[in-house]
Amino acid sequence: MGKLVLTRRAGESILIGPDIEVTLVAFKGNQAKIAIEAPPNVAIVRNEIAHIPPKPRRSEGVAEHLADAGADPDGDFEAGAV
């Protein structure tokens, strides 16, 4: 895989294929702020977190906890249960 290194000024863009545009928005110190415009089916993820598995959604964890405790996570009650 190759790498292309470009110099851009604030407000200038590059295109990746016909559907992805990366624009250099601003500089602040040693950081650059970029904007990425891409179709909804293109995942945009920071490299440093790309390989971290996603955390379970809070509602899924609660439902599992309730089920483990013997409660009905849907809120339905069994007849005769107190």
N, C-alpha and C positions, 0 to 999 in steps of 0.2 A: 504494500500500500504506500502511495506517495503522499507527500505533504507540500502544500502550496503556502508560502508565507507572503502576506501582502501588507502594505502600509496603507492605512485609511485615515482620513480626517473625520472629525465629528460631523455627522449628517450623511456621510458616504456609505454606500451599501455594496454588498457582493451578492451574487445569485448562485444558488446551488441547485442545478437543474432548473426546470421551468417554474417550479412551485415554491421554492424556499428562498427567502430574502433575509439576509443578516445585515443590520444597520448598526454602525457605531454611533451611539447616541451622545455620550459624553465621557470625559476623563475626570477623575478626581484622585489626585495623588498617584499611587501606582495601580489604581483600578480603572478598568474601562467598563462602561455600562453599554450593553448591547441589546438590541431588540431583534427577535426572531419571528418572522411571519412564515407560517407553514400550514398546510392542510391539517384538518383535525385528526386524520389517521396517522400523522407523523408524531411520534413521541419525542419530546424535548426534555432531556434530563441532564442535570449537572453530572459530569464524569465522576466526581468524588462520592456521589451517592448512588450511582447507577447500579452497583452490585450489591447494595444492601437490600435484603428481602423486606417487602412492605410489612408494616405492623398490621395485625388483625384489626378490623374495624371495631370500634367500641361496642356497638350493638351486638356483634357476633360474640364477643367475649362475655358480655352480660348474659346472653341467652345460654351459652355453654355453662356458665357458672350456676345459673338458676336450674338448669337441667341436672347438673351434678349434685345440687342440693335437694333434688326431688321436687322442685317447683315446676309449674308449667310456664315456660317462657312466653306463651301466647296470652296468658292471663285468664285462661279458662280454668274453672275449678271443677274438681270431681265431686259428684254428689256425695254428701255425707262427710266431706273433708272439712276440718275445722281449722 
